[in-house]
Structure formats: structure tokens, C-alpha cells
Amino acid sequence: MAYLKIDINVTGLKALAAKYPAAVRTGAASGIEESILLLENQVLTNIQAGRPPHGAAVSTSTLIHSVFAEIRGEAANLHGIVAVNPPADTYALVVEEGRRPGAKMPPPDALILWIRKKWGQSIGVTATAIGKEWKHRGTRRQAVQSAERSLAWILARSIGHKGFPGVHMFRKAFEMHRQNVAAILNLHISEAVRTLNR
């Protein structure tokens, strides 16, 4: 699983952690939780804002439904992640970083769901139009599947030849909210320490 890391310097964290370790852990956990939800929402927004040729990554909703945020680690070493679950983890990095022209073409089967969503009705009409040929080419379903595979292969070859720019849904989210994450962590830790001292 590929992911990006943000290192945040919280003002006076070492001194606070030495003096109020429990409060700092509590505040950090709350701050991390709020931060990763903010980042997760921004990643989802960035995916939805992706334009063609990224449509295949967005239109089936597989990538969007695979994004998750969670806190990991022990109390003394908590960290938050925003990442992608299977099956989208196999192509999320390509959507993030893009594909250079002349690179290996993507597997055509990976485009089938997108083709069905984008051109399913047209492919069905085409298969119906060749009704007389069904006897020679198999069932209507076989004709539709054959058309889908042919189109998928053509698109995959084109993507391999032309490439496409990355969406940078994770990178943009982290760059946009790096300062916000630092502010959120500062606020939660400071509040936890103040609460302890009341």
C-alpha cells in the first residue's frame, strides 16, 4: 500500500509530553482523528473533481468507496493514515501519479466496468443491430461481451500510448491541509493540557 506521510511539529510538544504525557496522548489522538477525517474528505473531493481521462477511476465509484482513514499504533506512538483498500489499491497509485506516454498499457479487463457504465446502452444497441449475426457469433450477451472486450483493448492501448496526467488526490489533500493539521493538533493537545490543569 502506498501512502504519503506528513510530519507535523507541534509547538513545544517535547516539553509538554515530558510534563503531561497522558494529556498529550489524549489530545494527539483527538487531533489525529479530526485531521485524518479532514484529509479523507479532501481526497474524496479531489477524486470526484478528476476529469477525463480519469473517468474510469471515478465513474464506477470503486476508488471512492475504497478510500479510508484510520488511527494506527499504540498509545505512545499513534499515527493516522488515509489510504485505499482493495480492489482499488491495484490502480490508485497510477491514478495518483499518472502514466507517462509509451508506458505499458493497463490491463483491458480493468476498463470493463467503466465501459459498461459509459457506453453500455450503445454497446447493447449495437449488439441488437447485428441480430442476424447472432446465429453465427453466439448469443446477444456474447456479442455484447465481445464488443466490450474490443473497446477495452483499444482504450487500454491508447492509454499506454498517450499516457495521462495524475489526479494527485492524496498529494493535493496533504498540501492543502498541512497547516490545518498542525493547527488541529496544537488545539487538541493544548485543550487536553488545559483541561488537566483546571
C-alpha positions as CSV (number, residue, x, y, z in Angstrom):
1,M,0.0,0.0,0.0
2,A,1.4,3.4,-1.0
3,Y,0.7,6.4,1.1
4,L,2.1,9.9,1.9
5,K,3.4,10.9,5.3
6,I,3.0,14.3,7.0
7,D,5.4,15.2,9.7
8,I,4.0,17.9,12.0
9,N,5.9,19.9,14.5
10,V,3.6,20.8,17.4
11,T,4.8,23.9,19.3
12,G,6.6,22.8,22.5
13,L,5.5,19.2,22.1
14,K,8.5,17.6,23.7
15,A,8.3,19.8,26.8
16,L,4.5,19.2,27.1
17,A,4.9,15.4,26.5
18,A,7.5,15.3,29.3
19,K,5.3,17.2,31.8
20,Y,1.9,16.0,30.8
21,P,2.3,12.7,28.9
22,A,-1.3,11.4,29.3
23,A,-2.9,14.7,28.3
24,V,-0.6,15.0,25.2
25,R,-1.6,11.4,24.2
26,T,-5.3,12.2,24.6
27,G,-5.0,15.5,22.7
28,A,-2.9,13.9,19.9
29,A,-5.4,11.1,19.5
30,S,-8.3,13.5,19.1
31,G,-6.3,15.8,16.8
32,I,-5.2,12.9,14.6
33,E,-8.8,11.6,14.4
34,E,-10.1,15.0,13.3
35,S,-7.2,15.5,10.9
36,I,-7.5,12.3,9.0
37,L,-11.2,12.8,8.5
38,L,-10.5,16.2,7.1
39,L,-7.8,14.7,4.7
40,E,-10.1,11.8,3.8
41,N,-12.9,14.2,2.8
42,Q,-10.5,16.2,0.7
43,V,-9.1,13.1,-1.1
44,L,-12.7,12.1,-2.0
45,T,-13.4,15.6,-3.3
46,N,-10.2,15.5,-5.4
47,I,-11.2,12.2,-6.9
48,Q,-14.6,13.5,-7.8
49,A,-13.1,16.6,-9.4
50,G,-10.9,14.4,-11.6
51,R,-11.6,14.9,-15.3
52,P,-11.2,12.6,-18.3
53,P,-9.1,10.6,-18.9
54,H,-9.5,9.8,-15.2
55,G,-13.2,9.0,-15.7
56,A,-12.6,5.3,-15.4
57,A,-11.3,5.8,-11.9
58,V,-14.4,7.8,-10.9
59,S,-17.4,6.6,-12.8
60,T,-17.6,3.1,-11.2
61,S,-17.2,4.5,-7.7
62,T,-14.8,1.7,-6.7
63,L,-11.9,4.1,-5.9
64,I,-14.1,6.5,-4.0
65,H,-15.6,3.6,-1.9
66,S,-12.1,2.2,-1.2
67,V,-10.7,5.3,0.4
68,F,-10.5,5.0,4.2
69,A,-8.9,6.8,7.2
70,E,-7.9,5.2,10.5
71,I,-5.6,5.6,13.5
72,R,-2.9,3.1,14.0
73,G,-0.2,2.4,16.6
74,E,0.0,2.2,20.3
75,A,-0.9,5.0,22.8
76,A,2.6,6.3,22.8
77,N,3.1,6.1,19.1
78,L,-0.2,7.0,17.3
79,H,-0.4,7.9,13.7
80,G,-3.2,8.4,11.3
81,I,-3.4,7.2,7.7
82,V,-5.6,7.9,4.7
83,A,-5.2,5.1,2.1
84,V,-7.1,2.8,-0.3
85,N,-8.4,-0.7,0.3
86,P,-8.6,-3.4,-2.3
87,P,-9.6,-3.7,-5.1
88,A,-8.7,0.0,-5.9
89,D,-5.3,-0.3,-4.3
90,T,-4.1,-2.0,-7.5
91,Y,-4.6,1.2,-9.6
92,A,-4.9,4.0,-7.1
93,L,-1.2,4.9,-7.4
94,V,-1.4,5.1,-11.2
95,V,-4.4,7.5,-10.8
96,E,-2.5,9.5,-8.3
97,E,0.8,9.8,-10.2
98,G,-0.5,9.4,-13.8
99,R,1.0,7.4,-16.6
100,R,3.8,8.5,-18.9
101,P,3.3,8.2,-22.7
102,G,4.7,5.0,-24.0
103,A,4.3,3.1,-20.7
104,K,2.9,-0.4,-20.6
105,M,-0.8,-0.3,-21.3
106,P,-3.2,-1.0,-18.4
107,P,-5.0,-4.4,-18.4
108,P,-8.0,-4.1,-20.6
109,D,-10.2,-6.0,-18.1
110,A,-9.7,-3.1,-15.6
111,L,-11.7,-0.9,-18.0
112,I,-14.7,-3.1,-18.5
113,L,-16.8,-1.6,-15.6
114,W,-16.2,1.9,-16.9
115,I,-17.1,0.9,-20.5
116,R,-20.3,-0.7,-19.2
117,K,-21.3,2.5,-17.3
118,K,-20.2,4.9,-20.0
119,W,-21.2,3.0,-23.2
120,G,-23.3,0.1,-22.0
121,Q,-26.5,1.2,-23.7
122,S,-24.7,2.0,-27.0
123,I,-23.0,-1.4,-27.0
124,G,-26.3,-3.1,-26.3
125,V,-28.0,-1.2,-29.2
126,T,-25.1,-2.2,-31.5
127,A,-25.4,-5.9,-30.4
128,T,-29.1,-5.7,-31.1
129,A,-28.5,-4.2,-34.6
130,I,-26.4,-7.2,-35.6
131,G,-29.2,-9.6,-34.5
132,K,-29.0,-11.6,-37.7
133,E,-25.4,-12.3,-36.9
134,W,-26.1,-13.8,-33.5
135,K,-26.6,-17.2,-35.1
136,H,-23.0,-17.1,-36.3
137,R,-21.5,-15.1,-33.5
138,G,-23.3,-16.7,-30.5
139,T,-25.8,-15.1,-28.1
140,R,-26.6,-11.4,-27.7
141,R,-24.7,-11.5,-24.4
142,Q,-21.6,-12.9,-26.1
143,A,-21.8,-10.2,-28.8
144,V,-22.0,-7.5,-26.1
145,Q,-19.1,-9.1,-24.2
146,S,-17.0,-9.3,-27.3
147,A,-17.7,-5.6,-28.1
148,E,-16.8,-4.6,-24.5
149,R,-13.5,-6.5,-24.7
150,S,-12.6,-5.0,-28.1
151,L,-13.3,-1.5,-26.9
152,A,-11.4,-2.1,-23.7
153,W,-8.4,-3.3,-25.6
154,I,-8.5,-0.2,-27.9
155,L,-8.7,2.2,-24.9
156,A,-6.0,0.4,-23.0
157,R,-3.7,0.6,-26.0
158,S,-4.5,4.3,-26.3
159,I,-3.8,5.0,-22.6
160,G,-0.5,3.1,-22.9
161,H,0.5,5.1,-26.0
162,K,-0.7,8.6,-24.9
163,G,-0.4,8.3,-21.1
164,F,-2.3,10.8,-18.8
165,P,-1.5,13.2,-16.0
166,G,-2.1,12.2,-12.4
167,V,-5.1,13.3,-10.4
168,H,-2.8,13.8,-7.3
169,M,-5.8,13.3,-5.0
170,F,-3.7,12.5,-2.0
171,R,-0.8,14.9,-2.6
172,K,-3.2,17.8,-3.2
173,A,-5.1,17.0,0.0
174,F,-1.9,16.9,2.1
175,E,-0.5,20.1,0.6
176,M,-3.8,21.9,1.1
177,H,-4.3,20.9,4.7
178,R,-0.7,20.5,6.1
179,Q,-1.1,23.8,8.1
180,N,-4.6,22.9,9.1
181,V,-3.4,19.6,10.5
182,A,-0.7,21.3,12.6
183,A,-3.3,23.8,13.9
184,I,-5.8,21.0,14.8
185,L,-3.1,19.0,16.7
186,N,-2.0,22.1,18.5
187,L,-5.5,23.0,19.5
188,H,-6.4,19.5,20.8
189,I,-3.2,19.0,22.7
190,S,-3.4,22.5,24.3
191,E,-7.0,21.9,25.2
192,A,-6.2,18.5,26.8
193,V,-3.4,20.1,28.8
194,R,-5.6,23.0,29.9
195,T,-8.4,20.5,31.0
196,L,-5.8,18.6,33.1
197,N,-4.7,21.8,34.8
198,R,-8.2,23.0,35.8
